[in-house]
Every structure is written in structure tokens, then in C-alpha cells.
Amino acid sequence: MGAYDDEHERREQKTRVDADFAEERSEYRGSLTYDSGDDADALLDQFRELKQE
């Protein structure tokens, strides 16, 4: 079981994450725009045309 223990310890050390940065919250200022989705239909049409070639 020695090899198992070594592998278990190696994986445990590998999965440790330094999450100290999560406590620092950034403040963002700006604006947000919403796309109504009209462009998605045009992209789908273009994809269909390319697929047919």
C-alpha cells in the first residue's frame, strides 16, 4: 500500500489551490450592451452555405 499512499499524497498536493485572491473583489464600471440575436441567424445561414460546399 506504500505506492498507493505516495500517489494519494501526490494528488492531494496537486489539488491544493491558493484562493486568497478570491477575497479581493474588483469593482468594474462601465456599460453593458445586449445583442438581440439577429446576427446569430446570419451566422447560421453562412454556416449552412459553407456546409453545402
C-alpha positions as semicolon CSV with decimal commas, in nm:
position;residue;x (nm);y (nm);z (nm)
1;M;0,000;0,000;0,000
2;G;0,304;0,226;0,009
3;A;0,271;0,314;-0,359
4;Y;-0,097;0,392;-0,308
5;D;-0,016;0,625;-0,018
6;D;0,252;0,805;-0,220
7;E;0,015;0,852;-0,513
8;H;-0,263;0,973;-0,281
9;E;-0,033;1,231;-0,120
10;R;0,093;1,346;-0,462
11;R;-0,261;1,401;-0,589
12;E;-0,363;1,578;-0,268
13;Q;-0,075;1,824;-0,302
14;K;-0,155;1,874;-0,669
15;T;-0,517;1,971;-0,599
16;R;-0,441;2,236;-0,339
17;V;-0,538;2,578;-0,466
18;D;-0,434;2,916;-0,337
19;A;-0,767;3,102;-0,323
20;D;-0,654;3,410;-0,132
21;F;-0,725;3,621;-0,438
22;A;-1,096;3,540;-0,405
23;E;-1,125;3,771;-0,106
24;E;-1,018;4,069;-0,317
25;R;-1,315;4,185;-0,519
26;S;-1,263;4,408;-0,818
27;E;-1,502;4,688;-0,887
28;Y;-1,593;4,730;-1,250
29;R;-1,756;5,036;-1,401
30;G;-1,892;5,063;-1,749
31;S;-2,185;4,971;-1,962
32;L;-2,333;4,653;-2,096
33;T;-2,494;4,607;-2,433
34;Y;-2,730;4,329;-2,533
35;D;-2,733;4,171;-2,876
36;S;-3,085;4,083;-2,984
37;G;-2,962;3,779;-3,174
38;D;-3,018;3,899;-3,529
39;D;-2,656;3,823;-3,612
40;A;-2,688;3,461;-3,499
41;D;-2,935;3,389;-3,778
42;A;-2,695;3,534;-4,034
43;L;-2,412;3,319;-3,896
44;L;-2,630;3,008;-3,913
45;D;-2,715;3,084;-4,274
46;Q;-2,347;3,131;-4,355
47;F;-2,265;2,801;-4,182
48;R;-2,529;2,618;-4,383
49;E;-2,392;2,763;-4,706
50;L;-2,037;2,655;-4,620
51;K;-2,157;2,311;-4,518
52;Q;-2,320;2,258;-4,858
53;E;-1,997;2,331;-5,047
